[in-house]
Amino acid sequence: MITSEVVLTLNGTKLTASPVGELVDGEYQYRIGNLVNVIAGDEEDVYNDDSNTFYVNNAKFNINDLVLDNSYAKLYFPLSINNLNELTLSLVSYTADGVSTEYDDEIKVVVDGKLYAGNKAYI
């Protein structure tokens, strides 16, 4: 279990929980037991209170860690992609059925520190 700091702001409507120390590389999930409604004074159990799993990876991003699956035309990114602020790939050509075709397209992957699309796969 990781020690967390919990802060209530915005007139008691926003609860923020943050780890006290730096998280090491690994898989994490927040679990919330009971919350106290400070206005009513009631303790309430939060149904289905586990957060989605999230990953911490402090490794430096290396473009050579990208993997392209030619069978399904999918790119697999390393977890270190989460450490980037911006990443744009340029597609300049592709080959289909042995024929090379010039192509000019920019693919935004990370914008302002966030994955541009939510369906990215990781290795």
C-alpha positions as CSV (number, residue, x, y, z in Angstrom):
1,M,0.0,0.0,0.0
2,I,1.2,3.5,-0.9
3,T,0.8,6.4,1.5
4,S,-1.4,9.1,0.0
5,E,-2.2,12.7,0.7
6,V,-5.9,13.5,0.4
7,V,-7.1,17.1,-0.2
8,L,-10.7,18.4,-0.4
9,T,-11.2,21.6,-2.4
10,L,-13.8,23.6,-4.4
11,N,-16.1,24.0,-1.4
12,G,-15.9,20.3,-0.5
13,T,-16.8,19.0,-4.0
14,K,-13.4,17.9,-5.3
15,L,-11.4,15.2,-3.6
16,T,-7.8,14.8,-4.8
17,A,-5.6,11.9,-3.7
18,S,-1.9,11.9,-4.5
19,P,1.0,9.6,-3.4
20,V,3.2,11.2,-0.8
21,G,6.4,10.0,-2.5
22,E,7.5,9.3,-6.0
23,L,6.1,6.2,-7.5
24,V,8.5,3.6,-8.8
25,D,8.0,1.8,-12.1
26,G,5.0,-0.5,-11.9
27,E,1.3,-1.0,-12.1
28,Y,-1.0,0.9,-9.7
29,Q,-4.7,1.4,-8.9
30,Y,-6.5,3.6,-6.4
31,R,-8.9,1.8,-4.1
32,I,-11.4,3.9,-2.1
33,G,-13.3,2.3,0.8
34,N,-15.7,4.7,2.5
35,L,-16.2,8.4,2.0
36,V,-17.7,10.8,4.6
37,N,-20.3,13.3,3.4
38,V,-19.1,16.2,5.6
39,I,-22.4,18.1,5.1
40,A,-24.7,15.3,6.1
41,G,-22.2,13.6,8.4
42,D,-22.9,10.2,6.8
43,E,-20.3,7.6,5.8
44,E,-21.0,6.1,2.4
45,D,-19.5,3.1,0.6
46,V,-18.6,4.0,-2.9
47,Y,-19.9,1.3,-5.3
48,N,-17.3,-0.1,-7.7
49,D,-14.7,2.2,-6.2
50,D,-11.5,0.9,-7.8
51,S,-9.9,3.1,-10.4
52,N,-8.6,1.9,-13.7
53,T,-5.1,0.5,-13.6
54,F,-2.4,3.0,-14.5
55,Y,1.3,2.4,-15.1
56,V,4.3,4.4,-14.0
57,N,7.4,4.1,-16.2
58,N,10.2,6.5,-15.7
59,A,12.3,5.1,-18.5
60,K,13.6,7.4,-21.2
61,F,11.6,7.1,-24.5
62,N,13.5,5.5,-27.3
63,I,11.9,5.6,-30.8
64,N,13.7,2.3,-31.6
65,D,11.3,0.6,-29.0
66,L,8.3,1.1,-31.4
67,V,7.1,-2.1,-33.0
68,L,5.2,-2.3,-36.2
69,D,3.0,-5.3,-36.7
70,N,2.7,-5.6,-40.5
71,S,0.0,-8.3,-40.3
72,Y,-2.5,-5.8,-38.8
73,A,-0.8,-2.5,-39.6
74,K,-0.6,-1.6,-35.8
75,L,2.1,0.3,-34.0
76,Y,2.9,-0.8,-30.5
77,F,4.5,1.8,-28.2
78,P,6.6,1.4,-25.1
79,L,5.2,2.5,-21.8
80,S,7.8,5.3,-21.8
81,I,5.5,7.1,-24.3
82,N,3.7,8.4,-21.2
83,N,6.8,10.5,-20.4
84,L,6.5,12.5,-23.7
85,N,5.0,15.9,-24.1
86,E,4.7,15.8,-27.9
87,L,5.1,13.0,-30.5
88,T,4.2,13.2,-34.2
89,L,5.0,10.6,-36.7
90,S,5.4,11.3,-40.4
91,L,4.2,8.7,-42.9
92,V,6.1,9.3,-46.1
93,S,5.4,6.1,-48.0
94,Y,4.0,2.6,-47.7
95,T,4.2,-0.6,-49.6
96,A,1.2,-2.7,-50.5
97,D,1.3,-5.9,-52.6
98,G,4.9,-5.1,-53.5
99,V,4.2,-1.6,-54.8
100,S,5.7,1.4,-53.0
101,T,3.5,4.5,-52.8
102,E,4.6,7.9,-51.7
103,Y,2.3,9.3,-49.0
104,D,2.3,12.5,-46.9
105,D,0.6,12.2,-43.6
106,E,1.3,13.4,-40.0
107,I,0.1,11.2,-37.2
108,K,-0.3,12.9,-33.8
109,V,0.4,10.4,-31.1
110,V,1.0,12.6,-28.0
111,V,-0.2,16.2,-27.7
112,D,0.3,18.3,-24.6
113,G,1.4,15.3,-22.6
114,K,-1.7,13.3,-23.4
115,L,-2.2,10.4,-25.8
116,Y,-4.0,11.9,-28.8
117,A,-6.3,8.8,-29.2
118,G,-7.3,6.5,-26.4
119,N,-6.7,3.2,-28.3
120,K,-3.0,3.0,-28.2
121,A,-1.4,-0.4,-27.6
122,Y,1.7,-0.9,-25.5
123,I,4.5,-3.4,-25.4
